[in-house]
Every structure is written in C-alpha cells, then in structure tokens.
C-alpha cells in the first residue's frame, strides 16, 4: 500500500528502513541529506511497526514530528515478510520509483532491507550478512577467524552462545567457541543479549557459573521488558544470549576507553571515515563521544582498517554506511566489541559533519545519485557529545530551566527531555539508552576546548524540585565527571 505525500518524477530513489522512534534526529537528517542529493525519499514501514507509540514514550514532551523540516515524498507499508511482497507490488515499486537503493537505519531492519534491496534493484548487502552482524556470536566467530591470521594485530575473544527454544523453556543449549571450554572457571565474562544492541542488558560476570545465572535473568528481562518493545518496531526479541571473555582495556588511553570507526561502502569498495573516541560508564552505557579521537594510537590504524576492510569484503557489502566498535588491549591489540551494517547512532554522523564538513550518509547519498565516489573526510576541528546528569539528584523535579541565550551560543545542540526528567524520580544516571535524558553537542579546537564549552552548557540548565520535602535546585554536569 502506498501513501504518496508529494509526487516527483526522479530517476533514483532511496528507501529508508527503521529508526523512526529511538533516534528521530538521525532519521530526519537522512531524509534531508537524501533530498539534497537529488534522491526521491521513500519511508518504509512494516504492517506490525508501531514505533510511533514508542517514540512518545521515549521522548516525552518533545514534539519530534514538528522538528522534522523535510518529509519523504512517499510512504510504503510493506508486509512483515519480504516473501509476502507480491510481484505486482514489486512491479509498481520499480515503475514508480525507478532506480532504487535501500538504506537501513536500524539493526532490526537490516535483514529485511537487504532482502528487499535484492528484489527491487541494487543489493546493499546479502541478507545472510545482515544476520551475521546482527547476531553477536556469528560476527565474533568471523572476527576470530581474522584474529587467527599471522601478525594480525587483533585480539581473539572466546565466546559461548546460549539459546532457548522458547521463553517457556528453562534450559539453554550451549554452543561454545573452540577455546571457550578451556578457559578457567573464574574467567571474567560479559553476558548480553545475542541480538539486541544499544547497551541493552549487558552484565559483567566473574565466573562461568555466574554467567549462566545472569543469562537466565537476562532472558526474563527480554521477555518482560524488551519483547513488547521489539514487537513495536517490527522485530522478534528471542531468548538468545552471548557470553564472551571480558576484553581487557589499555589504561594508557582515556578512562573507560572504547572507540568506533565508521565506513562508507560504495560499489563494493570501502572507505574509512575516521575514528570516534568513547567514554563508557561502569554499566556499559556510552556517556561521551569525540570525533576525531585524540587518544587512539595512530600506529594501530593500518591493522584496524585492514581488519574492517576484510570484514566488509567477507560480508559482500556493496553500498552502506557501517559502524564498528572496538577496544585496545594493554598489549595494543584490537578487539572488536560489535559491528553494525547501518549508520552509527549517538549522533556520531553529526559529530563527523561538524568536524569535517561532511556527513557519511550525505556522502553516500551523493554517490548514489551521481555515481561518483568522493569519500574524503578531513577534520577541521573537534566535535563532542556528552550526556548530562544532575549535580545533586532530586527526589522530584518540578521545573526545568534552560538559559537558551547562553547554551545556544556555546553548543551545536542541547537536548533536554523535560517531561522525562520530571517523570523520573531521583534521576541520577542513565540505566539504559531509553533513560539518557539530556545531552550537549559542542565543537572546539580540541577535547579540552569541547569540554569547557560542554560543562558551561550544563551549568546553564537548572532543575528545580525537592530532595525529600526540602525545596531546592541543582545544575547539570557531564556524566563523565561523576
């Protein structure tokens, strides 16, 4: 079924899949970038997708629809299974939209988008590749194959994949990697859902026995909390758990050091964009990001880029923007955390644009429209995004005051979820990506300059309310300063 909002007879179109609720600014930006490149924009939704309701829950009090200055020219409502799309519908899509490309914006849409792309026109990457990257244990196995190569400079990470047939089944099936059973019982481990991203339900275990106990608890959370969220965005949350060796971090870099590298793939060639520096809280939630990274050891770049190039080649990526997260170990080896065949979240695309003057997704859209590749990203300054929390948690927040004349001059953007803050008693930190209620994005000559501006923005956001029965107020601070 098609809902055409604006008719344009353009030769090339881009179909956008996913990410209408969790990161509305990303979706709005890609629409504008696609239109600017000369592509017709088609929003796609599955019949079972009810992400608008989730949007209202996450971004309470924020009129995200009003902030979308550009609209897609068309909306296509598709069946939940690609195989159910009729030949007549495919013929209509090709006739109405011409030369078609597909861009998934969410992990949960990549498999569908890949299968759809192979039917309408250009294949972005095979559906099997989307499955490998979505399932952490499958991507880990592929990474470990690369790490086993002589002088790879990569760190192999042993794992065990735990699977229940259903949520009613209390027993796991265990599928360990070749070296997992040889690890000592008291090996530090990370336990997390095998198919969910965004730092959801990630836990540390001090032993294999504790890891199994945590895996059971995570399955209960997946069923009670995340199953309905998955259904709202058209995906199935299954009782599958990944248990991995806890990757040791170098202490010579920055606190809680992690990094990511972004890539643009076009016509099967892969172009590195740059490296983002990340600060990770003890609960595994990202609390700060900087582009370009300052603490990354440049001598490791050839090994990193070589590894990601190999991954993308093995995944047969033809055109996409991809995101790869990694840790540097104390002996300076590179260990993959996870990867995504879609653009980075956390507004990293905007960090790149404010730093280099170009967004990776905009560059890909221009290449698709013009069939000409130009993927040079040269930093001109630093851009950071940092999540904000109260200096003193309040039992109840009754009012949020923002000195916009000050914050507007200092920042590229300030996001404050007023209703979310008022509706979260004793808010002190983000427990998951759904409760990151305030962040600031600033630019500067370097990290220190970005920090100065970001901290000053926080001091110009005032929460008023109560600590127990005492009327008081507090400012915001960077979560990394806690």
Secondary structure, 3 states (H helix, E strand, C coil): CEEECCCCCCCEEEEEECCCCCCHHHHHHHHHHHHHHCCEEEEEEECCCCHHHHHHHHCCCCCHHHHCCCCCCEEEEECCCHHHCCHHHHHHHHHHHCEEEEEECCHHHHHHHHHHHHHHCCCCCCHHHHHHHHCHHHHHHHHHHHHCCCCCCECCCCEEEEECCCCCCCCCEEEECCCHHHCCCCCCEEEEECCCCCCCCCEEECCHHHHHHHHHHHHHHHHHHHHHHHHHCCCCCCCEEEEEECCCCCCCCCCCEEEEEEEEEECCEEEEEEEEEEEECCCCCEEEEEECCCCCCHHHHHHHHHHHHHHHHHCCCCCEEEEEEEEECCCCCEEEEEEECCCCCCCHHHHHHHHHCCCHHHHHHHHHHHCCCCCCCCCCCEEEEEEEEECCCCCEEEEEEECHHHHHHHCCEEEECHHHHHCCCCCCCCCCHHHCCEEEEEEECCHHHHHHHHHHHHCCEEEEEEECCEEEEEEEEEHHHC
